[in-house]
């Protein structure tokens, strides 16, 4: 479940609910409403009354202001609902396409950041997008990242069923398996897969593993030990691969 690049990898917890700690805020709101009501009564008593035709419609202006906000949120809600329906119907396909799109876009973003931070003004360092690199990461997400994690989590949850308590000892055992058994194996596969896509010989890939594997897996643990606690404990199983891609 690990990708050794810093720009790889939503989770949201439970929605806001009212609780007793919010009572002071409600009381304060009531006080403000009472003050506003008194001010309005005083104004109506001492200010001249305008004809109804000259009074602007507050309801209309409020609804007009709220329409763009509603229009901007509703398509996102519909898209998310459609995504979840598709995810239920074709989980592997949707996860693979999502991983390909996200990792490809992440690489493009990484290239843009690298270009902006570069101090080399030469034309060669240029400008331009490395489409071959972009394609490698898109293919990686489509062929390896999503399918591997899809079947891995199915096997993990089949062997050790999820628990209601997100911080149960069962989930902590699953985190240990994920990071100290699965991640080291998957990291080797990443080096090999991307190396072959780059056209490297096996000897070159082996040398890269010898030079970079230790630092890569240590960097993985710094980020993905706590992130895996979140992913296994709090994220719905069907969204775990999406969480990894984010």
Secondary structure, 3 states (H helix, E strand, C coil): CCCCCCCCCCCCCCCCCCCHHHHHHHHHHHHHHHHHHHHHHHHHHHCCCCCHHHCCCHHHHHHHHHHHHHHHHHHHHHHHHHHHHHHHHCHHHHHHHHHHHHHHHHHHHHHHHHHHHCCCCCCCCCCCCCHHHHHHHHHHHHHHHHHHHHHHHHHHHHHCCCCCCCCCHHHHHHHHHHHHHHHHHHHHHHHHHHHHHCCCCHHHHHHHHHHHHHHHHHHHHHHHHHHHHHHHHHCCHHHHHHHHHC
